[in-house]
Structures are given as C-alpha cells and as structure tokens.
Amino acid sequence: MEISVRKAVLADTEPIANILTTAVQFKLGHNDMSWGEGAYSEREVRGLIKTNATYVVEANGGIIGTFGLHWDDERIWGDQPANAGYIHRLAIRKDMHG
C-alpha cells in the first residue's frame, strides 16, 4: 500500500469529521474522555483546516487518517524550545486499525 501525506483542504472536511468523530467514539468506548464526548462538526473541522496545520493521510485513493501538526503548544506543554513540534488529533479510519 502506498501512503502519502498532504495538507488538508476544505474538500476534505467530511472525511476528516467522520474519522475524528469515530475516534472520539472509540476513545469513549475505552473510558477515555480526553477528546470530549461529542462529534466533530463540519464547521469545527473547517476551522481546523483553515489553521493550515491539519493534514490527511491517503492510501488506495482515499483519506485514511488525519492529524494536526503544530510548532508550538504553550497551553499544554508550556514554554519549550523552538525546535519542538506537536501532533494533535492523530486518528485513522476504523477499518484501517491494526
């Protein structure tokens, strides 16, 4: 399987929302509420895409995963060196687990 990664565009909104919502449901099924309890709305995902920090992972002609890549995250990690990067919302389509 050939895998590629690219920045998300607004046309990716629905598949990203589906992947993230399924990930929330999976986490809740394992008593992990760290991503909240609600579905990701298309409006919320469009906002994430517009930050220019959301990526999609593609294989077999479709989106199979998503993540956010941020170069600072003082809210969670505090003041850190400028060479640090942070992955957020790392999720993969349910049928791609394993």
Backbone bond lengths (Angstrom), bond angles and torsions (degrees), N, CA, C in turn:
res aa  C-N    CA-C-N  psi(-1)  N-CA   C-N-CA  omega(-1)  CA-C   N-CA-C  phi
1 M - - - 1.439 - - 1.529 108.06 -
2 E 1.313 116.34 129.18 1.455 121.55 176.42 1.522 109.25 -92.59
3 I 1.313 115.81 128.17 1.462 122.04 -177.39 1.517 109.12 -115.48
4 S 1.327 116.01 139.44 1.463 120.60 175.67 1.526 108.80 -134.02
5 V 1.327 115.03 157.02 1.465 122.13 179.82 1.517 107.41 -127.51
6 R 1.324 115.08 137.27 1.471 119.96 176.92 1.524 109.16 -149.03
7 K 1.321 115.93 162.59 1.459 120.26 174.93 1.525 108.80 -66.59
8 A 1.308 115.41 141.89 1.461 121.10 179.17 1.525 110.25 -72.25
9 V 1.326 114.86 148.49 1.459 122.77 173.87 1.532 107.41 -121.57
10 L 1.324 116.57 164.74 1.464 119.97 -175.92 1.525 113.02 -57.15
11 A 1.313 118.34 -29.00 1.468 121.46 178.02 1.528 111.67 -64.71
12 D 1.327 117.87 -15.59 1.475 122.79 179.70 1.526 112.54 -88.08
13 T 1.303 118.03 0.69 1.465 122.31 -172.38 1.521 113.15 -54.06
14 E 1.315 117.99 -52.60 1.471 120.11 -174.85 1.520 112.61 -62.85
15 P 1.354 119.52 -49.87 1.465 117.14 179.23 1.525 113.67 -63.27
16 I 1.327 118.05 -35.08 1.469 120.08 177.70 1.528 109.55 -65.57
17 A 1.320 117.40 -45.43 1.465 120.67 179.00 1.527 110.64 -59.22
18 N 1.316 117.37 -41.47 1.467 121.05 179.26 1.524 111.27 -64.66
19 I 1.324 116.82 -44.93 1.472 120.68 -179.48 1.524 110.37 -63.79
20 L 1.328 117.60 -45.48 1.462 120.61 -178.56 1.531 111.60 -67.58
21 T 1.312 117.36 -39.58 1.462 120.35 178.76 1.525 110.61 -65.16
22 T 1.317 117.14 -41.76 1.463 120.54 176.97 1.523 110.62 -63.43
23 A 1.327 117.02 -36.86 1.466 120.66 178.04 1.530 110.86 -65.28
24 V 1.332 117.11 -40.54 1.464 120.56 177.20 1.528 109.39 -61.00
25 Q 1.314 116.52 -45.46 1.466 120.73 -179.89 1.533 110.83 -61.63
26 F 1.318 116.85 -40.98 1.466 121.70 177.99 1.528 110.18 -61.56
27 K 1.336 115.89 -46.90 1.461 120.36 -179.10 1.529 110.44 -62.96
28 L 1.325 117.56 -42.12 1.462 120.72 178.78 1.521 110.73 -62.47
29 G 1.334 117.09 -36.02 1.456 121.33 177.64 1.515 112.92 -65.86
30 H 1.337 116.35 -15.39 1.462 122.44 177.81 1.532 111.26 -112.61
31 N 1.335 114.93 24.63 1.471 122.40 178.67 1.521 113.59 56.68
32 D 1.316 116.78 33.04 1.462 122.69 178.56 1.526 107.29 -113.40
33 M 1.328 116.23 108.50 1.457 120.55 -178.19 1.533 111.82 -104.00
34 S 1.318 117.28 21.04 1.461 120.90 -175.71 1.530 113.24 -65.61
35 W 1.330 118.25 -21.71 1.469 120.97 177.79 1.518 111.34 -102.82
36 G 1.319 117.72 13.36 1.448 121.12 -179.01 1.518 111.14 88.16
37 E 1.312 114.46 -167.54 1.463 120.01 -175.82 1.519 113.14 -122.35
38 G 1.315 117.30 -5.17 1.457 119.80 -174.20 1.514 113.65 -107.24
39 A 1.317 113.32 165.44 1.469 120.57 177.46 1.530 109.71 -70.92
40 Y 1.309 116.09 153.91 1.457 121.56 171.42 1.525 107.35 -81.72
41 S 1.309 117.05 122.35 1.469 120.54 179.01 1.529 109.19 -81.37
42 E 1.316 115.16 158.02 1.465 118.82 176.55 1.527 110.34 -62.65
43 R 1.319 117.45 -34.55 1.471 120.53 177.47 1.525 110.49 -61.86
44 E 1.338 116.39 -45.10 1.459 120.68 179.26 1.527 111.05 -62.34
45 V 1.328 116.57 -42.79 1.463 120.54 -179.86 1.521 110.87 -66.76
46 R 1.319 118.37 -39.41 1.478 119.67 176.40 1.528 109.95 -58.99
47 G 1.334 116.91 -39.94 1.467 120.59 176.94 1.516 111.70 -61.83
48 L 1.335 116.99 -41.15 1.468 120.90 177.60 1.519 111.02 -63.66
49 I 1.323 116.61 -41.85 1.470 121.00 -179.70 1.523 110.06 -64.45
50 K 1.312 116.80 -39.83 1.467 120.85 -177.87 1.523 112.83 -67.02
51 T 1.339 118.11 -16.54 1.464 119.66 176.05 1.520 111.41 -72.87
52 N 1.324 116.68 -11.44 1.471 122.63 -179.70 1.525 112.44 66.64
53 A 1.348 116.90 22.76 1.462 121.49 -179.63 1.529 111.67 -121.92
54 T 1.343 116.88 8.14 1.456 121.16 -179.22 1.520 109.10 -102.40
55 Y 1.324 115.23 135.22 1.462 122.11 -177.78 1.522 109.93 -123.48
56 V 1.326 115.20 157.27 1.458 120.84 172.41 1.518 108.98 -121.63
57 V 1.317 114.79 150.16 1.458 122.79 174.45 1.513 105.86 -109.12
58 E 1.324 116.48 128.80 1.459 121.24 -177.67 1.521 111.10 -118.77
59 A 1.329 115.35 145.95 1.465 122.86 173.11 1.519 107.43 -157.29
60 N 1.291 115.82 149.34 1.468 121.08 177.83 1.525 112.58 52.87
61 G 1.325 116.84 35.82 1.456 120.89 176.11 1.513 115.96 78.52
62 G 1.327 118.40 10.32 1.461 119.79 -179.53 1.511 112.48 -145.44
63 I 1.317 115.55 167.85 1.457 122.00 178.47 1.525 108.37 -80.62
64 I 1.333 115.43 125.38 1.469 119.79 179.98 1.529 112.71 -114.41
65 G 1.322 117.35 -9.58 1.456 119.77 -178.49 1.509 111.73 -164.03
66 T 1.315 115.05 172.14 1.459 121.11 -179.90 1.527 109.62 -154.78
67 F 1.312 116.31 157.40 1.459 122.26 174.25 1.514 109.02 -162.51
68 G 1.324 114.97 161.37 1.451 121.31 172.97 1.521 108.60 -109.28
69 L 1.312 117.26 137.81 1.461 122.70 177.48 1.523 108.09 -119.18
70 H 1.314 115.32 116.80 1.464 121.20 -176.77 1.530 108.89 -122.29
71 W 1.320 115.87 145.04 1.464 120.66 -176.80 1.518 112.67 -98.88
72 D 1.312 116.45 0.58 1.460 120.45 169.49 1.525 107.14 -153.14
73 D 1.303 115.25 154.19 1.465 120.82 -179.21 1.522 108.42 -158.85
74 E 1.307 114.32 58.28 1.465 120.30 -175.66 1.530 111.82 -61.80
75 R 1.339 116.89 -31.82 1.468 120.53 -179.36 1.524 111.33 -58.79
76 I 1.325 117.90 -39.81 1.468 121.25 -177.74 1.525 112.25 -97.32
77 W 1.315 118.38 -43.07 1.469 121.79 -172.17 1.515 114.53 -103.53
78 G 1.328 117.67 -5.16 1.459 119.40 -177.60 1.522 110.68 76.83
79 D 1.306 115.94 -171.56 1.455 122.10 179.83 1.528 109.59 -70.67
80 Q 1.324 116.75 121.47 1.466 122.63 -177.80 1.525 110.06 -129.30
81 P 1.342 117.67 163.00 1.463 120.36 176.38 1.527 111.32 -58.17
82 A 1.311 115.89 153.58 1.467 121.49 -177.32 1.526 113.31 -68.21
83 N 1.316 118.54 -9.74 1.470 120.29 -178.22 1.527 112.45 -91.35
84 A 1.323 117.64 10.17 1.465 120.78 -179.00 1.523 110.47 -93.06
85 G 1.337 116.52 145.46 1.455 123.72 173.50 1.518 108.78 -126.98
86 Y 1.327 116.94 154.03 1.457 121.52 -174.47 1.520 110.13 -133.01
87 I 1.315 116.38 128.38 1.458 122.59 176.85 1.526 108.09 -95.86
88 H 1.319 115.85 130.69 1.471 122.39 176.93 1.524 108.77 -128.65
89 R 1.327 115.65 155.59 1.464 123.13 174.87 1.533 112.51 52.88
90 L 1.312 116.83 40.21 1.463 120.73 176.94 1.520 108.01 -72.07
91 A 1.320 116.89 116.74 1.465 121.11 -176.92 1.521 109.86 -148.72
92 I 1.306 114.96 149.07 1.453 121.42 179.37 1.525 108.88 -129.21
93 R 1.316 115.55 152.23 1.468 120.21 178.72 1.528 109.64 -57.17
94 K 1.313 116.00 141.39 1.466 121.33 -174.71 1.532 112.55 -55.51
95 D 1.320 117.97 -39.85 1.464 120.46 -177.97 1.531 112.77 -74.32
96 M 1.332 116.78 -2.63 1.467 120.94 178.78 1.533 111.94 -104.03
97 H 1.337 117.58 -0.38 1.466 120.51 178.08 1.524 110.11 -57.83
98 G 1.319 115.81 146.79 1.460 121.02 176.56 1.428 111.02 86.96
